[in-house]
Amino acid sequence: MKVLWAPWRIEYISGEKEKGCIFCEKPNDSKDRDNLILYRGKLAFIIMNKYPYTSGHLMVVPYRHVQSLEELNTDELTECMILTVKCLKCLKKRLHPDGFNVGLNIGVVASASIDEHLHWHIVPRWAGDVGFMTILEDIRVVPEHILATYDKLYPCFKEEE
């Protein structure tokens, strides 16, 4: 069995958490670039992960504050899946990854650092994206500033409307 370690995430895990639900608060602010919101749908939105595993790590989040899939109605589920596909299309077009990890972490024991508000993760992957820095020094190299990635992706989400 292979084990993947992500020790760089400890800064987020052990750091001081923002008060309230960021997925409820960020969409109420009009500063989309500052909040890393790439797209606003009717029932859900797309936001970049502030603590990404790789460049282009996105999340699809329903506006409604729910913890589980069972709480979403059919329209919310449908829009979340449509936005997930939109993420895949834009990431392929702008970042050209070799593959993706797409999924949900439901509950704290499933590694959900924000378990109170359901959200999908879309993580682009590249062949060899875990390099010697991660192996030798427990350091993850994200090669591009998050706002540079935002600026690359944002126009694509406007084209996809």
N, C-alpha and C positions, 0 to 999 in steps of 0.2 A: 504494500500500500504506500502511495506517495502522500506526503503531508506538505501542504503549502503554509508557510508562515507569513504573517503580515505584521511584524513588530513596529513598523512605522505608524500604524494606526493607534498606538498607545497614547499618542498626544491627544487624539480626539476622545478616546475611551476614558482616559483618566483626567482630562481637562474639565474646566468648569463649563457646564452646559448653559445654553441660553434659556431664559425663562419662557414658559409658554410653549406652544407648538409652532415650530418654524414653518411647517407646511400650511398652517392656517394663517399665520401672520405675514409671511413673505408676499403672497398674492394680493394682500390689502395695501401694499406699498407700490407706488407707481414706478419705482426705480428698478426696472427689470434687469438691466445690466449689472447693477450693484448687487442684486439679489440672485443673479445667475439664472433668471427665468428666460427661457428661450422661446416658449410658445404658450399661449393661453387658449384653451379650448372652452367649450360651453360648460362641461362638467369636470374637467381635469386639466392639468398643465404639465409642462415639461420644464425641469430645472436641472442644472448641472450639480453634481455632487461637489461640495466645497472641499471635501477630503477624498479625492478620487484615488481609485486603485490604478487607473491609467488615464491618459489624456482622453477626454470625450466621455467620461463616465457620467451617464445621464440617469435621471429618475422621472418616472411618470407618476403623478400624484393626483388622486381625486380631490376636488375642493372640499367635499364633505369629510368631516373628521370621523373616520371609521378605523377599526383595528383589524378587521378580517374580511376576506372575500365574500363571505356569506351576507355581510351587511350591505354590500353594494347592490343596487338595482340593475336591471338588464341594460338600461341606457348608459349607466356609469361604467359597467363592465365593458360594454362595446366600445365606448370612447377611449377607455384606457388601452384596450388592445389596438385600436386604430392609431393612437398616439405612439404606442410601442413600435408599430410598423413604420410610422413616420420617422422615429428615431433611427431605426435600422437603415432606412433609405438615406437619410441625411448624413449619418456617420459613414456609410459606404461611399457616398458621393464626395464628401469633403476630407475624410481622414484615411480612407482605403484600408481598413483593418482586414486581417486574415480570417477573423471569426468573431464571435460574441459569446458572452455569458449573459443570459437574460433570466431574471427571476425575482422572487419575493422572499423576504425574510419575515416570517410571521412569529412574533413572540420573542422575548429576550433570549431564551435558550437557543433560538435559531440564528443568533448573532445579529439580531435587529437592534441597532443602537438607538433607533427611533421606532419603538414598537407601538406607540400609541396612535400613529397615523399611517395606515397602509400605503405602500408605495412600491413600484417596480424599479428594479435596477437594470440598466442596459450598459454593459461594460464591453467596449471594444477590445479585442485581443490581437496581438501580432505574434507571428512566429518568433520565438526567442525574446519575448518581452520581459522575461525575468533574466537579467544579466548578472555579471560578476559582482556588481555592487550589492545586490540583494543577497547573493550567495555568501560573499565574504564579509560584508560589513553590516548586514541587516539594515540596509538603506535602500529605499525604492526611489528610482529616478523617474520622475514625470518630466519628459523632455520639453514641454511647452507650458508657458504661463497660462493659467486658467482663463484669463480674460482674452488672451490671443486665441485660444480654442473657442471661446464664446463668439468672438468676432468672426471666426471662420464658419461656425455652424449657424449663427443667427440668420444670415441671408437665405440659407437653404430652407429653413422652416417657414420663411415668408413666401418662398417660391412654391412650397408644398401646400399652401392654403387652398 
